[in-house]
Amino acid sequence: GNRAGADGGAHVGRLLATSDRLQFMDAGSNDFGVEGAEFMASQINTNTSLTELRMSSNGMGADANPYMGQIFGSLLGLRSIDVSGNEIDEDTAAEIRAGIVAAREQGGYTDLTSLKLSQNPFGDKGVKEMVVALQNLNLWKLQLLNCDITDIG
């Protein structure tokens, strides 16, 4: 992968904030980390042109939870999201849920069909957060491989 780091996250955020035509972005394996997620969240305005975002394996971790909520709450037109392999825990899953719910209140996520959350240790509580966020969507594909989910979740 790349080593774009926090500065790369800021650049991606600025790009998403100013673009009204970009539909697909693969920003996976860039090592954005928590600081990159923070910069990205601070730069994103409400973007409706982006329909597919791949942001897997960026090492955002549990400390990025408030920023992940902002990112998910700002990208209203997404149809496909991949945030697998980012060490998302149950608290971050709750922030993502809050972001999706807020975006849905603004008319966003009406066409979301694919969500990849694999290889994130959010467990049973995190999957329950996702259920709340994803109710009544036209989701066709949901990946939850290796997410520490038990039969309780």
Secondary structure, 3 states (H helix, E strand, C coil): CCCCHHHHHHHHHHHHHHCCCCCEEECCCCCCHHHHHHHHHHHCCCECCCCEEECCCCCCCHHHHHHHHHHHHHECCCCEEECCCCCCCHHHHHHHHHHHHHHHHCCCCCCCCEEECCCCCCHHHHHHHHHHHHCCCCCCEEECCCCCCCCCC
